[in-house]
Amino acid sequence: MQSDCFGEHLMGCEPNWYQGFPSPYYTDSHKEFRKKCREFVETEMKPHVEDWIKSPEGYPASLHQRAYSAGLQGILFPKEFGGAREDTDYFHELILWDEMGRCSAQVLGQLQINSMAIPPVLLHGSEEMKAAVLPAVVQGEKSISLMISEPQAGSDVANLRTTAVKQDGCYVVNGQKKWITGGHRADFFTCAVRTGDPGFGGISLLLIPSSSPGITIRKMATQFDNTNGTAFVTLEDVKVPEGNLIGDEGMGFMYLMYNFNHERFVIAVGACRAARNCYEESIKYALKRKTFGKQLIEHQAIRLKLAEMLRQIEAVHDSCERVAYSLSKGVPDLALGATCALLKVNSSRCFEYCAREASQIFGGSSIVREGQGMLVERLYRDVRQAAIPGGSEEILLDFTIRQAVAKDLKKQKKAAKIEGHWAGACSVVDSFFFVHAASRGKATRLCSRRPPGDPQAYGQTRGRGRVAAPQAAAGPPLEPSRW
């Protein structure tokens, strides 16, 4: 078993299968790909992180072409556009995001964004659109960003206000977009706009070149070190050809909903590795740091912190593998909505816990941006970028339970509707026969749904003679077929 070990030997510093344990998911192909990813991160990314953090441009765009040449980037996209997706599965992708997560500060972060912004174009764009965009993005020559969130509409996508009005063969787009990851380096935007009425049904997607007249892009400072960047984008009378409509008008929200599961999977895998980074830094530090005359690791309180960190990390990684397996087996996106939502919440909360505990273990070294605790300090500031983008924790938890009970609530409403129709039918029939009997001077209980002896029972009178018919129960009027 030991001959199959890969990476760090300390328990928990790598996923379980890296340390020689058997797994039903991984093959020699996955092991070879893992080796490629590790070499790329160690040689092309990690040595340059500090310089790229200080640079206003972040990491160089050419890094994407190097990632493509190294055989990493192509696994996300189809062969017809220069990719290699048909030769891989979602476990290759899990390995990619996990290994990329070993390097902090969002280095090569645009690769994640490309993988989120391309699917609507790939699945619903015209052939001309695909030919113009996909080969260049797949091969690392250009980038594409999602442009959904607005100053007043983050997770509340249905209330976005950016408008696209048809005029002389174009859509004229006006509005503002905020928190657009990679917006300052994107060549294209997959942009959500309002083409119709308020609500979900009025949203469409447009492919907008970032060089279009009327677009202003401003890079925003972030809480975390960011070599990729987040942007504020203003669109003023931007003219977009009607042919740049992605799919059908009014279907934009649905296209985005199908896209969110993958986004949450990507974020979750990265957050899980970030939590593991916290654990790795902490256990190595505890093995060499001495306090009160003994190693830090000899203190029970420290061991308990490390154990709890590892417990959560392993559980989240197992969940990532479960989702990867479901995706590889073709489980429909609609069936995975709640699962991916919970996965993202669990991963970000695990990361948050591990970042806090790592800070406690490092003590004062974790609050300065230098020395032994520098990475832990950086990871602590990274937490919110895992917890908020892709759907905040609160919204995802609420969504999970709403999806869990949706079918039962629908059945209940349907049953209540049927019962309402039946009650209305019985009431009308009761009234008909009661009036008929009363008009002939007969005190008779006919078609009553109430128990005998109930003074409100239909057909029951105090004496002979004509009596008023009871009111029909509330409900929709009966169709002739129900008579």
Buried (B, 14 or more C-beta within 10 A) or exposed (E): EEEEEBBBEEEBBBBBBBBEEEEEBBEEEBBEBBEBBBEBBEEBBBEBBEEBBEEEEBBEBEBBBBBBEBBBBBBBBBEEBBBBBEEBBBBBBBBBBBBBBBBBBBBBBBBBBBBBBBBBBBEBBBEEBBEBBBBBBBBBBBBBBBBBBBEEBBBEBBBBBBBBEEEEEBBBBBBBBBBBBBBBBBBBBBBBBBBBEEEBBBBBBBBBBBEBEBBEBEBBEBEBBBBBBBBBBBBEEBBBEBEBBBBEBBBBBBBBBBBBBBBBBBBBBBBBBBBBBBBBBBBBBBEEBEEEEEEBBBBEEBBEBBEBBBEBBBEBBEBBBEBBBBBBEEBEBEEBBBBBBBBBBBBBBBBBBBBBBBBBBBEEBBEEEEEBBBBBBBBBBBBBBBBBBBBBBEBBBEBBEEBEEEEEEEEEEEEEEEEBBBBBBBBBBBBBBBBEBBEEEEBBBBBBEBEEEEEEBBBBBEEEEEBEBBEBBEBEEBEEEEE
